[in-house]
Amino acid sequence: MSGKPQQTTVARPVGVEGIGLHSEQRCAVRLLPARGDSGVVFVCGSGAEVPGRAEFVGGTQRGTVLESGGARVGCVEHLMAVLYGMGVDNVRVEVEGPELPALDGSAAQWLKLVRRAGMKRLGAARRVGRLQQPVWESHGDAWVLAAPASRGLSLAVVVDFEGTAAGRQTLWLKLTGRSFAQELAPARTFATMEEVEALRAAGLALGGGPENAFAVRADGYSGPLRFPDEVVRHKALDLVGDLALCGRRFSGQVIAVKPGHRVNVALARALSRSFGECRAEKHEARSD
């Protein structure tokens, strides 16, 4: 294995629980060590399993939902982002409840959980995806593109919430464990005031509140921000979590304009096909 990065897993079991953002139900998660080449696998209370892979995405409405057979789990993107950002390749994720707990609405507490678990290197070489040419996806006025790069992953993200305090925001970031932890992980979930009303009417965001999200108004925000550009940082966080569903770490330059879960997952599927990983598209992801 000399000179080749090795696959990793968590060193010990750890767990956390909290309220689900959409269901308002108690949800709990345990991270367990896993063998090499197993990837990220979510295990529901019934024992049914679903891989953390783009072809198993069954919904993208205000969160990424994985489903396969009897297994269904929502809001996986923040944990997936942490696993990718911190270089964890294999883990079993035991889930109680319909979704992962919202915690504080960011990935900061997931990051603490993974750090508490520690990291264990496995004997297998890490599987790295190689981009031979650009791949891109779009939906409406949102589009995302991944272009080859010699080393590492860089993100360029643009959002535009015209008519709100957020307005247009941009972010460029070279993704490393340190930059992920400092620049992306603390950025929280948000919604515009109009979105909040529509989500509640649709039976979503029932567990949302000031402890795990903030609202964007025309004249300001519902509370203090962690970053002046927290909106675009959270969109970048979601982007990392969704792209992690491609199943491999990869080097590239990702450019995202008005990204959302639907178009992010579409790009993750395109990356999987490029890497020869995607067996079949099991689902058509529904709207953001």
C-alpha positions as CSV (number, residue, x, y, z in Angstrom):
1,M,0.0,0.0,0.0
2,S,3.0,2.3,0.1
3,G,2.3,5.6,-1.5
4,K,-1.4,4.9,-2.1
5,P,-4.1,6.5,0.2
6,Q,-5.9,3.8,2.2
7,Q,-9.6,3.6,2.8
8,T,-10.9,4.6,6.2
9,T,-13.8,4.0,8.6
10,V,-14.8,5.3,12.0
11,A,-12.7,3.8,14.8
12,R,-15.5,3.3,17.3
13,P,-19.3,3.5,17.5
14,V,-20.9,6.8,18.3
15,G,-24.4,8.1,18.3
16,V,-26.6,11.2,18.5
17,E,-30.3,12.0,18.6
18,G,-32.6,14.9,18.0
19,I,-35.7,16.2,16.3
20,G,-36.2,15.7,12.5
21,L,-36.5,18.9,10.5
22,H,-39.5,17.8,8.5
23,S,-41.2,15.1,10.6
24,E,-40.7,16.8,14.0
25,Q,-40.2,13.2,15.3
26,R,-37.4,12.0,17.6
27,C,-34.6,10.6,15.3
28,A,-31.4,8.8,16.3
29,V,-28.3,7.8,14.5
30,R,-25.4,5.5,15.3
31,L,-22.2,5.5,13.3
32,L,-20.5,2.0,13.2
33,P,-17.2,0.9,11.8
34,A,-17.4,-0.8,8.4
35,R,-15.2,-3.0,6.3
36,G,-13.3,-1.8,3.2
37,D,-15.1,-1.3,-0.1
38,S,-18.5,-1.2,1.7
39,G,-19.1,2.5,1.3
40,V,-21.7,4.4,3.3
41,V,-24.7,2.2,4.1
42,F,-27.8,3.4,6.0
43,V,-29.6,0.8,8.1
44,C,-33.2,1.6,9.0
45,G,-34.9,0.4,12.2
46,S,-36.4,-2.6,10.4
47,G,-32.9,-3.7,9.4
48,A,-33.4,-2.8,5.7
49,E,-30.4,-1.2,4.1
50,V,-29.9,1.5,1.5
51,P,-26.5,2.5,0.1
52,G,-25.5,6.2,0.3
53,R,-25.4,6.4,-3.5
54,A,-27.0,8.7,-6.0
55,E,-28.9,5.9,-7.8
56,F,-30.9,5.3,-4.6
57,V,-32.2,8.9,-4.2
58,G,-36.0,8.9,-4.2
59,G,-36.7,12.5,-3.4
60,T,-35.0,15.9,-3.2
61,Q,-37.7,18.2,-1.7
62,R,-35.8,20.3,0.8
63,G,-33.5,17.5,1.6
64,T,-32.0,14.4,0.0
65,V,-34.0,11.1,0.6
66,L,-32.5,7.7,0.0
67,E,-34.8,4.6,-0.5
68,S,-34.5,1.0,-1.5
69,G,-36.9,-1.8,-0.8
70,G,-38.1,-1.2,2.8
71,A,-35.5,1.3,3.6
72,R,-36.1,5.0,3.5
73,V,-34.2,7.8,5.2
74,G,-34.3,11.6,4.6
75,C,-32.0,14.5,5.1
76,V,-28.7,12.6,4.6
77,E,-26.8,15.5,3.0
78,H,-25.2,17.0,6.0
79,L,-23.8,13.8,7.3
80,M,-22.7,12.8,3.8
81,A,-20.9,16.1,3.5
82,V,-19.0,15.5,6.7
83,L,-18.0,12.0,5.7
84,Y,-16.6,13.3,2.4
85,G,-15.1,16.4,3.9
86,M,-13.3,14.5,6.6
87,G,-12.2,11.6,4.4
88,V,-14.4,8.8,5.8
89,D,-14.9,6.2,3.1
90,N,-16.9,3.4,4.8
91,V,-19.4,3.5,7.6
92,R,-22.7,1.9,8.7
93,V,-25.3,4.4,9.7
94,E,-28.0,3.0,11.9
95,V,-31.1,5.2,11.8
96,E,-34.2,5.4,14.0
97,G,-36.9,7.5,12.6
98,P,-37.8,8.8,9.1
99,E,-34.8,11.1,8.7
100,L,-31.6,12.1,10.3
101,P,-31.9,14.6,13.2
102,A,-31.6,18.2,12.2
103,L,-29.3,19.0,15.2
104,D,-28.5,22.7,14.9
105,G,-29.3,22.8,11.2
106,S,-25.6,22.8,10.1
107,A,-23.0,20.0,9.9
108,A,-21.1,21.2,12.9
109,Q,-22.5,18.6,15.3
110,W,-22.0,15.8,12.8
111,L,-18.4,16.9,12.5
112,K,-18.0,16.7,16.3
113,L,-19.6,13.2,16.2
114,V,-17.2,12.0,13.5
115,R,-14.2,13.5,15.3
116,R,-15.3,11.7,18.5
117,A,-15.5,8.4,16.7
118,G,-12.0,8.8,15.4
119,M,-10.5,7.4,12.2
120,K,-9.3,4.0,11.4
121,R,-7.3,3.1,8.3
122,L,-8.2,-0.1,6.5
123,G,-6.0,-2.4,4.3
124,A,-7.7,-1.5,1.0
125,A,-6.5,1.3,-1.3
126,R,-8.9,4.2,-1.6
127,R,-11.0,4.1,-4.8
128,V,-10.6,7.5,-6.6
129,G,-12.7,8.7,-9.4
130,R,-11.0,10.2,-12.5
131,L,-12.8,12.8,-14.6
132,Q,-11.8,12.5,-18.2
133,Q,-14.0,15.4,-19.5
134,P,-16.5,17.9,-18.0
135,V,-19.9,16.7,-17.0
136,W,-22.8,18.9,-16.2
137,E,-26.5,19.0,-15.4
138,S,-29.2,21.7,-15.3
139,H,-32.7,22.2,-14.1
140,G,-34.5,25.5,-14.9
141,D,-32.1,28.3,-14.1
142,A,-29.9,26.0,-11.9
143,W,-26.9,24.3,-13.3
144,V,-23.8,22.5,-12.0
145,L,-20.6,21.5,-13.8
146,A,-17.7,19.3,-12.8
147,A,-14.5,19.8,-14.8
148,P,-11.2,17.8,-14.5
149,A,-8.5,19.1,-12.2
150,S,-5.1,17.7,-11.4
151,R,-5.5,17.5,-7.7
152,G,-8.2,18.1,-5.1
153,L,-11.7,19.4,-5.3
154,S,-12.6,23.1,-5.7
155,L,-16.0,24.7,-5.5
156,A,-17.3,27.9,-7.1
157,V,-20.9,28.5,-6.0
158,V,-23.3,31.4,-6.9
159,V,-26.8,31.9,-5.4
160,D,-29.3,34.7,-6.2
161,F,-32.2,35.4,-3.9
162,E,-33.4,38.5,-5.5
163,G,-35.7,40.6,-3.4
164,T,-34.3,39.3,-0.1
165,A,-31.6,40.4,2.3
166,A,-29.4,37.5,0.9
167,G,-29.4,38.8,-2.6
168,R,-26.5,37.5,-4.8
169,Q,-23.7,35.7,-3.0
170,T,-20.6,33.9,-4.3
171,L,-18.1,31.5,-2.8
172,W,-14.9,29.9,-4.0
173,L,-13.3,27.2,-1.8
174,K,-10.5,24.7,-2.1
175,L,-12.0,21.8,-0.2
176,T,-9.7,20.3,2.5
177,G,-10.6,18.8,5.9
178,R,-9.7,22.1,7.5
179,S,-11.5,24.4,5.1
180,F,-14.6,22.1,5.3
181,A,-14.6,22.3,9.1
182,Q,-14.1,26.0,9.3
183,E,-15.8,27.4,6.2
184,L,-18.8,25.1,5.4
185,A,-19.7,22.9,8.4
186,P,-21.1,25.6,10.6
187,A,-23.4,27.1,7.9
188,R,-27.1,26.4,8.8
189,T,-30.2,25.5,7.0
190,F,-32.4,28.4,5.8
191,A,-35.5,29.3,3.9
192,T,-37.2,32.5,2.7
193,M,-40.3,33.6,4.5
194,E,-42.4,32.6,1.4
195,E,-40.8,29.1,1.4
196,V,-41.5,28.6,5.1
197,E,-45.2,29.2,4.6
198,A,-45.3,26.8,1.6
199,L,-43.3,24.1,3.4
200,R,-45.6,24.1,6.4
201,A,-48.6,24.0,4.1
202,A,-47.1,20.9,2.5
203,G,-46.5,19.2,5.8
204,L,-42.7,19.8,5.7
205,A,-40.3,21.7,8.1
206,L,-42.6,20.9,11.0
207,G,-39.5,20.6,13.3
208,G,-37.9,23.7,12.0
209,G,-37.3,26.6,14.3
210,P,-34.6,29.1,15.5
211,E,-32.6,26.3,17.1
212,N,-31.9,24.6,13.7
213,A,-32.6,27.1,10.9
214,F,-33.0,30.8,10.0
215,A,-35.3,32.6,7.8
216,V,-34.3,35.1,5.0
217,R,-36.6,38.1,4.8
218,A,-36.7,41.1,2.5
219,D,-35.2,43.4,5.1
220,G,-33.0,41.0,7.0
221,Y,-32.8,37.7,8.8
222,S,-34.7,36.0,11.6
223,G,-31.6,36.0,13.8
224,P,-27.8,36.6,13.9
225,L,-25.7,34.9,11.2
226,R,-22.6,32.8,11.6
227,F,-21.2,34.2,8.4
228,P,-22.2,37.3,6.4
229,D,-22.6,34.9,3.5
230,E,-24.1,32.0,5.4
231,V,-26.7,31.4,2.7
232,V,-24.2,30.5,-0.1
233,R,-22.0,28.6,2.4
234,H,-24.9,26.3,3.3
235,K,-25.7,25.8,-0.4
236,A,-22.0,24.7,-0.8
237,L,-22.3,22.4,2.2
238,D,-25.4,20.7,0.6
239,L,-23.6,20.5,-2.7
240,V,-20.7,18.5,-1.1
241,G,-23.1,16.2,0.6
242,D,-25.0,15.5,-2.5
243,L,-21.9,15.0,-4.7
244,A,-20.6,12.5,-2.1
245,L,-23.4,10.2,-3.3
246,C,-21.3,9.6,-6.5
247,G,-19.5,6.9,-4.4
248,R,-15.9,8.1,-4.8
249,R,-13.6,10.9,-3.9
250,F,-12.5,12.8,-7.0
251,S,-10.4,15.7,-8.1
252,G,-12.2,18.5,-10.0
253,Q,-13.5,22.0,-10.3
254,V,-17.2,22.2,-9.5
255,I,-19.1,25.3,-10.6
256,A,-22.6,25.6,-9.3
257,V,-25.1,28.4,-10.2
258,K,-28.3,28.4,-8.0
259,P,-27.6,24.8,-6.9
260,G,-30.3,22.6,-5.2
261,H,-30.6,19.0,-4.3
262,R,-32.3,18.0,-7.5
263,V,-29.6,19.3,-9.8
264,N,-26.8,18.3,-7.4
265,V,-28.0,14.7,-7.3
266,A,-28.3,14.7,-11.1
267,L,-24.6,15.6,-11.3
268,A,-23.7,13.0,-8.7
269,R,-25.4,10.4,-11.0
270,A,-23.5,11.7,-14.0
271,L,-20.2,11.5,-12.1
272,S,-21.1,7.9,-11.1
273,R,-21.6,7.0,-14.7
274,S,-18.4,8.7,-15.6
275,F,-16.6,6.6,-13.0
276,G,-18.4,3.4,-14.1
277,E,-20.1,3.2,-10.7
278,C,-23.8,3.7,-11.4
279,R,-25.5,0.4,-12.1
280,A,-28.9,1.7,-12.8
281,E,-30.9,4.8,-12.0
282,K,-33.4,3.5,-9.5
283,H,-35.4,6.7,-9.0
284,E,-36.2,10.0,-10.5
285,A,-35.5,12.6,-7.8
286,R,-38.4,14.9,-7.2
287,S,-38.2,18.6,-6.8
288,D,-36.0,20.6,-4.4
